[in-house]
Amino acid sequence: MTSKTPFEIRTELLQQAQSILFERNMAERMRLENDWNTEREVAFAMRENGQATALPEFPVLPLVTTEDIIAEARKLNEFVSNG
């Protein structure tokens, strides 16, 4: 078994953090889009029944920032370092 350098460990923690946040982000995006589609279908149905209804605006989708990734990597590092 070879030892990893601190640089390699940090790189892996950043990659893990990015993966965690991207998966969480995609789940939230899917939820928002599904909710929007449902609201849109309801609005279209109401319009077909003669009710004046505005269509919902597309939701603002969450973003993952570099700062978010670094913060998540620090959490992972804290767990690994201190259990």
PyMOL Python script that loads the backbone (N, CA, C, O; Angstrom):
from pymol import cmd

cmd.read_pdbstr("""\
ATOM      1  N   MET A   1       0.838  -1.174   0.000  1.00  0.00           N
ATOM      2  CA  MET A   1       0.000   0.000   0.000  1.00  0.00           C
ATOM      3  C   MET A   1       0.888   1.244   0.000  1.00  0.00           C
ATOM      4  O   MET A   1       1.795   1.376   0.822  1.00  0.00           O
ATOM      5  N   THR A   2       0.615   2.133  -0.918  1.00  0.00           N
ATOM      6  CA  THR A   2       1.418   3.348  -0.990  1.00  0.00           C
ATOM      7  C   THR A   2       0.726   4.469  -0.235  1.00  0.00           C
ATOM      8  O   THR A   2      -0.502   4.545  -0.182  1.00  0.00           O
ATOM      9  N   SER A   3       1.533   5.325   0.341  1.00  0.00           N
ATOM     10  CA  SER A   3       1.001   6.487   1.047  1.00  0.00           C
ATOM     11  C   SER A   3       0.655   7.560   0.031  1.00  0.00           C
ATOM     12  O   SER A   3       1.322   7.708  -0.993  1.00  0.00           O
ATOM     13  N   LYS A   4      -0.377   8.291   0.325  1.00  0.00           N
ATOM     14  CA  LYS A   4      -0.759   9.391  -0.548  1.00  0.00           C
ATOM     15  C   LYS A   4      -0.181  10.672   0.019  1.00  0.00           C
ATOM     16  O   LYS A   4      -0.070  10.853   1.231  1.00  0.00           O
ATOM     17  N   THR A   5       0.178  11.543  -0.889  1.00  0.00           N
ATOM     18  CA  THR A   5       0.685  12.840  -0.467  1.00  0.00           C
ATOM     19  C   THR A   5      -0.495  13.692   0.008  1.00  0.00           C
ATOM     20  O   THR A   5      -1.642  13.418  -0.347  1.00  0.00           O
ATOM     21  N   PRO A   6      -0.218  14.714   0.803  1.00  0.00           N
ATOM     22  CA  PRO A   6      -1.313  15.613   1.213  1.00  0.00           C
ATOM     23  C   PRO A   6      -2.037  16.218   0.007  1.00  0.00           C
ATOM     24  O   PRO A   6      -3.250  16.427   0.052  1.00  0.00           O
ATOM     25  N   PHE A   7      -1.305  16.494  -1.055  1.00  0.00           N
ATOM     26  CA  PHE A   7      -1.918  17.039  -2.263  1.00  0.00           C
ATOM     27  C   PHE A   7      -2.915  16.048  -2.858  1.00  0.00           C
ATOM     28  O   PHE A   7      -4.014  16.433  -3.260  1.00  0.00           O
ATOM     29  N   GLU A   8      -2.535  14.778  -2.915  1.00  0.00           N
ATOM     30  CA  GLU A   8      -3.423  13.750  -3.462  1.00  0.00           C
ATOM     31  C   GLU A   8      -4.671  13.585  -2.593  1.00  0.00           C
ATOM     32  O   GLU A   8      -5.775  13.417  -3.112  1.00  0.00           O
ATOM     33  N   ILE A   9      -4.497  13.632  -1.303  1.00  0.00           N
ATOM     34  CA  ILE A   9      -5.637  13.517  -0.377  1.00  0.00           C
ATOM     35  C   ILE A   9      -6.579  14.701  -0.562  1.00  0.00           C
ATOM     36  O   ILE A   9      -7.797  14.528  -0.627  1.00  0.00           O
ATOM     37  N   ARG A  10      -6.021  15.884  -0.646  1.00  0.00           N
ATOM     38  CA  ARG A  10      -6.854  17.082  -0.834  1.00  0.00           C
ATOM     39  C   ARG A  10      -7.612  17.008  -2.161  1.00  0.00           C
ATOM     40  O   ARG A  10      -8.787  17.368  -2.237  1.00  0.00           O
ATOM     41  N   THR A  11      -6.932  16.540  -3.193  1.00  0.00           N
ATOM     42  CA  THR A  11      -7.580  16.412  -4.499  1.00  0.00           C
ATOM     43  C   THR A  11      -8.751  15.435  -4.423  1.00  0.00           C
ATOM     44  O   THR A  11      -9.825  15.701  -4.961  1.00  0.00           O
ATOM     45  N   GLU A  12      -8.536  14.308  -3.755  1.00  0.00           N
ATOM     46  CA  GLU A  12      -9.620  13.324  -3.608  1.00  0.00           C
ATOM     47  C   GLU A  12     -10.776  13.883  -2.793  1.00  0.00           C
ATOM     48  O   GLU A  12     -11.938  13.642  -3.122  1.00  0.00           O
ATOM     49  N   LEU A  13     -10.474  14.622  -1.738  1.00  0.00           N
ATOM     50  CA  LEU A  13     -11.543  15.221  -0.932  1.00  0.00           C
ATOM     51  C   LEU A  13     -12.342  16.230  -1.752  1.00  0.00           C
ATOM     52  O   LEU A  13     -13.567  16.288  -1.651  1.00  0.00           O
ATOM     53  N   LEU A  14     -11.650  17.019  -2.557  1.00  0.00           N
ATOM     54  CA  LEU A  14     -12.358  17.974  -3.419  1.00  0.00           C
ATOM     55  C   LEU A  14     -13.235  17.248  -4.435  1.00  0.00           C
ATOM     56  O   LEU A  14     -14.362  17.669  -4.693  1.00  0.00           O
ATOM     57  N   GLN A  15     -12.729  16.173  -5.006  1.00  0.00           N
ATOM     58  CA  GLN A  15     -13.516  15.411  -5.971  1.00  0.00           C
ATOM     59  C   GLN A  15     -14.741  14.783  -5.309  1.00  0.00           C
ATOM     60  O   GLN A  15     -15.832  14.788  -5.879  1.00  0.00           O
ATOM     61  N   GLN A  16     -14.561  14.254  -4.126  1.00  0.00           N
ATOM     62  CA  GLN A  16     -15.704  13.669  -3.406  1.00  0.00           C
ATOM     63  C   GLN A  16     -16.728  14.733  -3.068  1.00  0.00           C
ATOM     64  O   GLN A  16     -17.929  14.526  -3.246  1.00  0.00           O
ATOM     65  N   ALA A  17     -16.257  15.873  -2.582  1.00  0.00           N
ATOM     66  CA  ALA A  17     -17.159  16.966  -2.225  1.00  0.00           C
ATOM     67  C   ALA A  17     -17.942  17.433  -3.455  1.00  0.00           C
ATOM     68  O   ALA A  17     -19.149  17.661  -3.382  1.00  0.00           O
ATOM     69  N   GLN A  18     -17.250  17.572  -4.570  1.00  0.00           N
ATOM     70  CA  GLN A  18     -17.902  17.992  -5.803  1.00  0.00           C
ATOM     71  C   GLN A  18     -18.971  16.981  -6.214  1.00  0.00           C
ATOM     72  O   GLN A  18     -20.075  17.365  -6.600  1.00  0.00           O
ATOM     73  N   SER A  19     -18.652  15.717  -6.132  1.00  0.00           N
ATOM     74  CA  SER A  19     -19.604  14.670  -6.491  1.00  0.00           C
ATOM     75  C   SER A  19     -20.840  14.712  -5.592  1.00  0.00           C
ATOM     76  O   SER A  19     -21.969  14.627  -6.075  1.00  0.00           O
ATOM     77  N   ILE A  20     -20.623  14.843  -4.298  1.00  0.00           N
ATOM     78  CA  ILE A  20     -21.744  14.908  -3.342  1.00  0.00           C
ATOM     79  C   ILE A  20     -22.648  16.083  -3.669  1.00  0.00           C
ATOM     80  O   ILE A  20     -23.869  15.939  -3.740  1.00  0.00           O
ATOM     81  N   LEU A  21     -22.038  17.252  -3.867  1.00  0.00           N
ATOM     82  CA  LEU A  21     -22.838  18.450  -4.127  1.00  0.00           C
ATOM     83  C   LEU A  21     -23.536  18.397  -5.480  1.00  0.00           C
ATOM     84  O   LEU A  21     -24.675  18.849  -5.599  1.00  0.00           O
ATOM     85  N   PHE A  22     -22.884  17.860  -6.493  1.00  0.00           N
ATOM     86  CA  PHE A  22     -23.520  17.769  -7.799  1.00  0.00           C
ATOM     87  C   PHE A  22     -24.705  16.816  -7.761  1.00  0.00           C
ATOM     88  O   PHE A  22     -25.736  17.095  -8.372  1.00  0.00           O
ATOM     89  N   GLU A  23     -24.579  15.702  -7.057  1.00  0.00           N
ATOM     90  CA  GLU A  23     -25.705  14.774  -6.943  1.00  0.00           C
ATOM     91  C   GLU A  23     -26.867  15.424  -6.198  1.00  0.00           C
ATOM     92  O   GLU A  23     -28.021  15.291  -6.607  1.00  0.00           O
ATOM     93  N   ARG A  24     -26.569  16.118  -5.115  1.00  0.00           N
ATOM     94  CA  ARG A  24     -27.603  16.819  -4.347  1.00  0.00           C
ATOM     95  C   ARG A  24     -28.251  17.899  -5.215  1.00  0.00           C
ATOM     96  O   ARG A  24     -29.469  18.076  -5.197  1.00  0.00           O
ATOM     97  N   ASN A  25     -27.428  18.613  -5.970  1.00  0.00           N
ATOM     98  CA  ASN A  25     -27.906  19.667  -6.844  1.00  0.00           C
ATOM     99  C   ASN A  25     -28.830  19.114  -7.927  1.00  0.00           C
ATOM    100  O   ASN A  25     -29.876  19.698  -8.211  1.00  0.00           O
ATOM    101  N   MET A  26     -28.447  17.998  -8.526  1.00  0.00           N
ATOM    102  CA  MET A  26     -29.272  17.400  -9.578  1.00  0.00           C
ATOM    103  C   MET A  26     -30.614  16.925  -9.027  1.00  0.00           C
ATOM    104  O   MET A  26     -31.640  17.065  -9.692  1.00  0.00           O
ATOM    105  N   ALA A  27     -30.613  16.369  -7.829  1.00  0.00           N
ATOM    106  CA  ALA A  27     -31.873  15.943  -7.214  1.00  0.00           C
ATOM    107  C   ALA A  27     -32.781  17.146  -6.981  1.00  0.00           C
ATOM    108  O   ALA A  27     -33.984  17.070  -7.229  1.00  0.00           O
ATOM    109  N   GLU A  28     -32.217  18.248  -6.509  1.00  0.00           N
ATOM    110  CA  GLU A  28     -33.008  19.458  -6.270  1.00  0.00           C
ATOM    111  C   GLU A  28     -33.515  20.042  -7.588  1.00  0.00           C
ATOM    112  O   GLU A  28     -34.656  20.498  -7.663  1.00  0.00           O
ATOM    113  N   ARG A  29     -32.686  20.033  -8.616  1.00  0.00           N
ATOM    114  CA  ARG A  29     -33.118  20.523  -9.930  1.00  0.00           C
ATOM    115  C   ARG A  29     -34.274  19.691 -10.467  1.00  0.00           C
ATOM    116  O   ARG A  29     -35.247  20.236 -10.988  1.00  0.00           O
ATOM    117  N   MET A  30     -34.170  18.379 -10.341  1.00  0.00           N
ATOM    118  CA  MET A  30     -35.246  17.508 -10.813  1.00  0.00           C
ATOM    119  C   MET A  30     -36.535  17.785 -10.052  1.00  0.00           C
ATOM    120  O   MET A  30     -37.612  17.829 -10.646  1.00  0.00           O
ATOM    121  N   ARG A  31     -36.427  17.975  -8.733  1.00  0.00           N
ATOM    122  CA  ARG A  31     -37.615  18.273  -7.933  1.00  0.00           C
ATOM    123  C   ARG A  31     -38.249  19.584  -8.387  1.00  0.00           C
ATOM    124  O   ARG A  31     -39.464  19.653  -8.575  1.00  0.00           O
ATOM    125  N   LEU A  32     -37.433  20.623  -8.564  1.00  0.00           N
ATOM    126  CA  LEU A  32     -37.960  21.920  -8.989  1.00  0.00           C
ATOM    127  C   LEU A  32     -38.612  21.839 -10.367  1.00  0.00           C
ATOM    128  O   LEU A  32     -39.684  22.402 -10.586  1.00  0.00           O
ATOM    129  N   GLU A  33     -37.966  21.141 -11.286  1.00  0.00           N
ATOM    130  CA  GLU A  33     -38.530  21.009 -12.629  1.00  0.00           C
ATOM    131  C   GLU A  33     -39.823  20.201 -12.622  1.00  0.00           C
ATOM    132  O   GLU A  33     -40.769  20.541 -13.333  1.00  0.00           O
ATOM    133  N   ASN A  34     -39.872  19.141 -11.831  1.00  0.00           N
ATOM    134  CA  ASN A  34     -41.107  18.349 -11.733  1.00  0.00           C
ATOM    135  C   ASN A  34     -42.240  19.177 -11.147  1.00  0.00           C
ATOM    136  O   ASN A  34     -43.366  19.132 -11.644  1.00  0.00           O
ATOM    137  N   ASP A  35     -41.948  19.939 -10.086  1.00  0.00           N
ATOM    138  CA  ASP A  35     -42.968  20.805  -9.491  1.00  0.00           C
ATOM    139  C   ASP A  35     -43.455  21.838 -10.502  1.00  0.00           C
ATOM    140  O   ASP A  35     -44.652  22.109 -10.593  1.00  0.00           O
ATOM    141  N   TRP A  36     -42.523  22.412 -11.259  1.00  0.00           N
ATOM    142  CA  TRP A  36     -42.878  23.416 -12.263  1.00  0.00           C
ATOM    143  C   TRP A  36     -43.760  22.797 -13.340  1.00  0.00           C
ATOM    144  O   TRP A  36     -44.758  23.394 -13.745  1.00  0.00           O
ATOM    145  N   ASN A  37     -43.395  21.597 -13.809  1.00  0.00           N
ATOM    146  CA  ASN A  37     -44.202  20.922 -14.825  1.00  0.00           C
ATOM    147  C   ASN A  37     -45.613  20.643 -14.319  1.00  0.00           C
ATOM    148  O   ASN A  37     -46.584  20.801 -15.060  1.00  0.00           O
ATOM    149  N   THR A  38     -45.727  20.231 -13.067  1.00  0.00           N
ATOM    150  CA  THR A  38     -47.045  19.970 -12.485  1.00  0.00           C
ATOM    151  C   THR A  38     -47.864  21.261 -12.420  1.00  0.00           C
ATOM    152  O   THR A  38     -49.038  21.272 -12.791  1.00  0.00           O
ATOM    153  N   GLU A  39     -47.248  22.343 -11.951  1.00  0.00           N
ATOM    154  CA  GLU A  39     -47.951  23.634 -11.870  1.00  0.00           C
ATOM    155  C   GLU A  39     -48.385  24.108 -13.254  1.00  0.00           C
ATOM    156  O   GLU A  39     -49.463  24.680 -13.416  1.00  0.00           O
ATOM    157  N   ARG A  40     -47.533  23.864 -14.248  1.00  0.00           N
ATOM    158  CA  ARG A  40     -47.848  24.251 -15.622  1.00  0.00           C
ATOM    159  C   ARG A  40     -49.033  23.468 -16.163  1.00  0.00           C
ATOM    160  O   ARG A  40     -49.919  24.033 -16.802  1.00  0.00           O
ATOM    161  N   GLU A  41     -49.046  22.161 -15.904  1.00  0.00           N
ATOM    162  CA  GLU A  41     -50.163  21.333 -16.354  1.00  0.00           C
ATOM    163  C   GLU A  41     -51.468  21.784 -15.713  1.00  0.00           C
ATOM    164  O   GLU A  41     -52.504  21.832 -16.376  1.00  0.00           O
ATOM    165  N   VAL A  42     -51.422  22.113 -14.428  1.00  0.00           N
ATOM    166  CA  VAL A  42     -52.621  22.602 -13.737  1.00  0.00           C
ATOM    167  C   VAL A  42     -53.079  23.922 -14.370  1.00  0.00           C
ATOM    168  O   VAL A  42     -54.272  24.121 -14.602  1.00  0.00           O
ATOM    169  N   ALA A  43     -52.132  24.818 -14.647  1.00  0.00           N
ATOM    170  CA  ALA A  43     -52.482  26.106 -15.252  1.00  0.00           C
ATOM    171  C   ALA A  43     -53.093  25.905 -16.640  1.00  0.00           C
ATOM    172  O   ALA A  43     -54.074  26.566 -16.982  1.00  0.00           O
ATOM    173  N   PHE A  44     -52.528  25.004 -17.438  1.00  0.00           N
ATOM    174  CA  PHE A  44     -53.095  24.726 -18.761  1.00  0.00           C
ATOM    175  C   PHE A  44     -54.508  24.156 -18.641  1.00  0.00           C
ATOM    176  O   PHE A  44     -55.392  24.531 -19.411  1.00  0.00           O
ATOM    177  N   ALA A  45     -54.726  23.264 -17.696  1.00  0.00           N
ATOM    178  CA  ALA A  45     -56.058  22.683 -17.494  1.00  0.00           C
ATOM    179  C   ALA A  45     -57.057  23.763 -17.088  1.00  0.00           C
ATOM    180  O   ALA A  45     -58.201  23.771 -17.543  1.00  0.00           O
ATOM    181  N   MET A  46     -56.606  24.673 -16.225  1.00  0.00           N
ATOM    182  CA  MET A  46     -57.492  25.755 -15.800  1.00  0.00           C
ATOM    183  C   MET A  46     -57.832  26.666 -16.980  1.00  0.00           C
ATOM    184  O   MET A  46     -58.968  27.124 -17.109  1.00  0.00           O
ATOM    185  N   ARG A  47     -56.855  26.924 -17.830  1.00  0.00           N
ATOM    186  CA  ARG A  47     -57.096  27.752 -19.017  1.00  0.00           C
ATOM    187  C   ARG A  47     -58.098  27.084 -19.955  1.00  0.00           C
ATOM    188  O   ARG A  47     -58.962  27.749 -20.528  1.00  0.00           O
ATOM    189  N   GLU A  48     -57.977  25.765 -20.108  1.00  0.00           N
ATOM    190  CA  GLU A  48     -58.917  25.041 -20.968  1.00  0.00           C
ATOM    191  C   GLU A  48     -60.338  25.118 -20.430  1.00  0.00           C
ATOM    192  O   GLU A  48     -61.300  25.030 -21.194  1.00  0.00           O
ATOM    193  N   ASN A  49     -60.474  25.284 -19.112  1.00  0.00           N
ATOM    194  CA  ASN A  49     -61.797  25.417 -18.491  1.00  0.00           C
ATOM    195  C   ASN A  49     -62.257  26.871 -18.436  1.00  0.00           C
ATOM    196  O   ASN A  49     -63.255  27.190 -17.789  1.00  0.00           O
ATOM    197  N   GLY A  50     -61.522  27.747 -19.117  1.00  0.00           N
ATOM    198  CA  GLY A  50     -61.962  29.136 -19.207  1.00  0.00           C
ATOM    199  C   GLY A  50     -61.493  30.032 -18.080  1.00  0.00           C
ATOM    200  O   GLY A  50     -61.907  31.190 -18.010  1.00  0.00           O
ATOM    201  N   GLN A  51     -60.653  29.540 -17.206  1.00  0.00           N
ATOM    202  CA  GLN A  51     -60.153  30.377 -16.114  1.00  0.00           C
ATOM    203  C   GLN A  51     -58.875  31.082 -16.569  1.00  0.00           C
ATOM    204  O   GLN A  51     -57.972  30.468 -17.136  1.00  0.00           O
ATOM    205  N   ALA A  52     -58.827  32.373 -16.306  1.00  0.00           N
ATOM    206  CA  ALA A  52     -57.631  33.147 -16.662  1.00  0.00           C
ATOM    207  C   ALA A  52     -56.547  32.852 -15.626  1.00  0.00           C
ATOM    208  O   ALA A  52     -56.642  33.267 -14.471  1.00  0.00           O
ATOM    209  N   THR A  53     -55.551  32.151 -16.047  1.00  0.00           N
ATOM    210  CA  THR A  53     -54.487  31.738 -15.141  1.00  0.00           C
ATOM    211  C   THR A  53     -53.133  32.013 -15.787  1.00  0.00           C
ATOM    212  O   THR A  53     -52.907  31.693 -16.954  1.00  0.00           O
ATOM    213  N   ALA A  54     -52.247  32.609 -15.011  1.00  0.00           N
ATOM    214  CA  ALA A  54     -50.883  32.854 -15.509  1.00  0.00           C
ATOM    215  C   ALA A  54     -50.081  31.563 -15.413  1.00  0.00           C
ATOM    216  O   ALA A  54     -50.232  30.779 -14.476  1.00  0.00           O
ATOM    217  N   LEU A  55     -49.240  31.371 -16.396  1.00  0.00           N
ATOM    218  CA  LEU A  55     -48.356  30.209 -16.349  1.00  0.00           C
ATOM    219  C   LEU A  55     -47.222  30.482 -15.364  1.00  0.00           C
ATOM    220  O   LEU A  55     -46.715  31.601 -15.285  1.00  0.00           O
ATOM    221  N   PRO A  56     -46.834  29.465 -14.623  1.00  0.00           N
ATOM    222  CA  PRO A  56     -45.751  29.682 -13.653  1.00  0.00           C
ATOM    223  C   PRO A  56     -44.423  29.931 -14.371  1.00  0.00           C
ATOM    224  O   PRO A  56     -44.154  29.378 -15.437  1.00  0.00           O
ATOM    225  N   GLU A  57     -43.616  30.768 -13.760  1.00  0.00           N
ATOM    226  CA  GLU A  57     -42.288  31.018 -14.315  1.00  0.00           C
ATOM    227  C   GLU A  57     -41.381  29.848 -13.988  1.00  0.00           C
ATOM    228  O   GLU A  57     -41.543  29.172 -12.972  1.00  0.00           O
ATOM    229  N   PHE A  58     -40.428  29.630 -14.868  1.00  0.00           N
ATOM    230  CA  PHE A  58     -39.470  28.557 -14.638  1.00  0.00           C
ATOM    231  C   PHE A  58     -38.662  28.905 -13.391  1.00  0.00           C
ATOM    232  O   PHE A  58     -38.242  30.052 -13.235  1.00  0.00           O
ATOM    233  N   PRO A  59     -38.437  27.942 -12.503  1.00  0.00           N
ATOM    234  CA  PRO A  59     -37.747  28.238 -11.249  1.00  0.00           C
ATOM    235  C   PRO A  59     -36.269  28.573 -11.442  1.00  0.00           C
ATOM    236  O   PRO A  59     -35.634  28.164 -12.414  1.00  0.00           O
ATOM    237  N   VAL A  60     -35.759  29.315 -10.498  1.00  0.00           N
ATOM    238  CA  VAL A  60     -34.326  29.583 -10.461  1.00  0.00           C
ATOM    239  C   VAL A  60     -33.668  28.309  -9.964  1.00  0.00           C
ATOM    240  O   VAL A  60     -33.994  27.809  -8.888  1.00  0.00           O
ATOM    241  N   LEU A  61     -32.741  27.788 -10.753  1.00  0.00           N
ATOM    242  CA  LEU A  61     -32.107  26.523 -10.404  1.00  0.00           C
ATOM    243  C   LEU A  61     -30.879  26.767  -9.540  1.00  0.00           C
ATOM    244  O   LEU A  61     -30.155  27.744  -9.734  1.00  0.00           O
ATOM    245  N   PRO A  62     -30.652  25.868  -8.582  1.00  0.00           N
ATOM    246  CA  PRO A  62     -29.502  26.054  -7.683  1.00  0.00           C
ATOM    247  C   PRO A  62     -28.186  25.837  -8.414  1.00  0.00           C
ATOM    248  O   PRO A  62     -28.104  25.077  -9.379  1.00  0.00           O
ATOM    249  N   LEU A  63     -27.177  26.512  -7.935  1.00  0.00           N
ATOM    250  CA  LEU A  63     -25.838  26.385  -8.486  1.00  0.00           C
ATOM    251  C   LEU A  63     -24.898  25.832  -7.426  1.00  0.00           C
ATOM    252  O   LEU A  63     -25.135  25.988  -6.229  1.00  0.00           O
ATOM    253  N   VAL A  64     -23.844  25.194  -7.870  1.00  0.00           N
ATOM    254  CA  VAL A  64     -22.789  24.745  -6.976  1.00  0.00           C
ATOM    255  C   VAL A  64     -21.593  25.649  -7.235  1.00  0.00           C
ATOM    256  O   VAL A  64     -21.099  25.735  -8.359  1.00  0.00           O
ATOM    257  N   THR A  65     -21.137  26.314  -6.196  1.00  0.00           N
ATOM    258  CA  THR A  65     -20.004  27.221  -6.344  1.00  0.00           C
ATOM    259  C   THR A  65     -18.722  26.556  -5.849  1.00  0.00           C
ATOM    260  O   THR A  65     -18.755  25.540  -5.154  1.00  0.00           O
ATOM    261  N   THR A  66     -17.620  27.141  -6.213  1.00  0.00           N
ATOM    262  CA  THR A  66     -16.329  26.671  -5.733  1.00  0.00           C
ATOM    263  C   THR A  66     -16.288  26.718  -4.210  1.00  0.00           C
ATOM    264  O   THR A  66     -15.756  25.816  -3.563  1.00  0.00           O
ATOM    265  N   GLU A  67     -16.853  27.773  -3.653  1.00  0.00           N
ATOM    266  CA  GLU A  67     -16.880  27.918  -2.190  1.00  0.00           C
ATOM    267  C   GLU A  67     -17.671  26.792  -1.535  1.00  0.00           C
ATOM    268  O   GLU A  67     -17.290  26.298  -0.474  1.00  0.00           O
ATOM    269  N   ASP A  68     -18.777  26.384  -2.171  1.00  0.00           N
ATOM    270  CA  ASP A  68     -19.576  25.264  -1.660  1.00  0.00           C
ATOM    271  C   ASP A  68     -18.753  23.978  -1.641  1.00  0.00           C
ATOM    272  O   ASP A  68     -18.794  23.215  -0.676  1.00  0.00           O
ATOM    273  N   ILE A  69     -18.010  23.750  -2.718  1.00  0.00           N
ATOM    274  CA  ILE A  69     -17.197  22.535  -2.822  1.00  0.00           C
ATOM    275  C   ILE A  69     -16.111  22.535  -1.758  1.00  0.00           C
ATOM    276  O   ILE A  69     -15.873  21.515  -1.111  1.00  0.00           O
ATOM    277  N   ILE A  70     -15.453  23.670  -1.573  1.00  0.00           N
ATOM    278  CA  ILE A  70     -14.394  23.753  -0.566  1.00  0.00           C
ATOM    279  C   ILE A  70     -14.967  23.541   0.834  1.00  0.00           C
ATOM    280  O   ILE A  70     -14.361  22.843   1.647  1.00  0.00           O
ATOM    281  N   ALA A  71     -16.116  24.128   1.123  1.00  0.00           N
ATOM    282  CA  ALA A  71     -16.736  23.953   2.442  1.00  0.00           C
ATOM    283  C   ALA A  71     -17.094  22.488   2.685  1.00  0.00           C
ATOM    284  O   ALA A  71     -16.888  21.971   3.783  1.00  0.00           O
ATOM    285  N   GLU A  72     -17.627  21.823   1.665  1.00  0.00           N
ATOM    286  CA  GLU A  72     -17.978  20.404   1.803  1.00  0.00           C
ATOM    287  C   GLU A  72     -16.718  19.560   1.979  1.00  0.00           C
ATOM    288  O   GLU A  72     -16.714  18.618   2.771  1.00  0.00           O
ATOM    289  N   ALA A  73     -15.653  19.887   1.254  1.00  0.00           N
ATOM    290  CA  ALA A  73     -14.383  19.164   1.397  1.00  0.00           C
ATOM    291  C   ALA A  73     -13.820  19.334   2.800  1.00  0.00           C
ATOM    292  O   ALA A  73     -13.251  18.397   3.360  1.00  0.00           O
ATOM    293  N   ARG A  74     -13.976  20.524   3.371  1.00  0.00           N
ATOM    294  CA  ARG A  74     -13.510  20.748   4.753  1.00  0.00           C
ATOM    295  C   ARG A  74     -14.300  19.887   5.736  1.00  0.00           C
ATOM    296  O   ARG A  74     -13.735  19.358   6.694  1.00  0.00           O
ATOM    297  N   LYS A  75     -15.593  19.746   5.504  1.00  0.00           N
ATOM    298  CA  LYS A  75     -16.401  18.864   6.366  1.00  0.00           C
ATOM    299  C   LYS A  75     -15.903  17.428   6.274  1.00  0.00           C
ATOM    300  O   LYS A  75     -15.757  16.743   7.286  1.00  0.00           O
ATOM    301  N   LEU A  76     -15.645  16.984   5.053  1.00  0.00           N
ATOM    302  CA  LEU A  76     -15.137  15.621   4.867  1.00  0.00           C
ATOM    303  C   LEU A  76     -13.781  15.446   5.536  1.00  0.00           C
ATOM    304  O   LEU A  76     -13.529  14.426   6.177  1.00  0.00           O
ATOM    305  N   ASN A  77     -12.913  16.432   5.389  1.00  0.00           N
ATOM    306  CA  ASN A  77     -11.593  16.376   6.010  1.00  0.00           C
ATOM    307  C   ASN A  77     -11.705  16.331   7.533  1.00  0.00           C
ATOM    308  O   ASN A  77     -10.980  15.589   8.196  1.00  0.00           O
ATOM    309  N   GLU A  78     -12.611  17.125   8.075  1.00  0.00           N
ATOM    310  CA  GLU A  78     -12.812  17.136   9.532  1.00  0.00           C
ATOM    311  C   GLU A  78     -13.257  15.754  10.011  1.00  0.00           C
ATOM    312  O   GLU A  78     -12.785  15.261  11.036  1.00  0.00           O
ATOM    313  N   PHE A  79     -14.156  15.144   9.269  1.00  0.00           N
ATOM    314  CA  PHE A  79     -14.621  13.795   9.633  1.00  0.00           C
ATOM    315  C   PHE A  79     -13.471  12.789   9.565  1.00  0.00           C
ATOM    316  O   PHE A  79     -13.288  11.987  10.481  1.00  0.00           O
ATOM    317  N   VAL A  80     -12.707  12.832   8.491  1.00  0.00           N
ATOM    318  CA  VAL A  80     -11.598  11.887   8.322  1.00  0.00           C
ATOM    319  C   VAL A  80     -10.528  12.115   9.382  1.00  0.00           C
ATOM    320  O   VAL A  80      -9.970  11.159   9.921  1.00  0.00           O
ATOM    321  N   SER A  81     -10.245  13.354   9.675  1.00  0.00           N
ATOM    322  CA  SER A  81      -9.156  13.683  10.617  1.00  0.00           C
ATOM    323  C   SER A  81      -9.531  13.442  12.065  1.00  0.00           C
ATOM    324  O   SER A  81      -8.702  13.005  12.863  1.00  0.00           O
ATOM    325  N   ASN A  82     -10.792  13.728  12.409  1.00  0.00           N
ATOM    326  CA  ASN A  82     -11.194  13.688  13.820  1.00  0.00           C
ATOM    327  C   ASN A  82     -12.274  12.653  14.131  1.00  0.00           C
ATOM    328  O   ASN A  82     -12.700  12.518  15.278  1.00  0.00           O
ATOM    329  N   GLY A  83     -12.706  11.935  13.120  1.00  0.00           N
ATOM    330  CA  GLY A  83     -13.709  10.880  13.346  1.00  0.00           C
ATOM    331  C   GLY A  83     -14.982  11.452  13.721  1.00  0.00           C
ATOM    332  O   GLY A  83     -15.944  10.719  13.951  1.00  0.00           O
TER     333      GLY A  83
END
""", "prot")
cmd.dss("prot")
cmd.show_as("cartoon", "prot")
cmd.util.cbc("prot")
cmd.orient("prot")
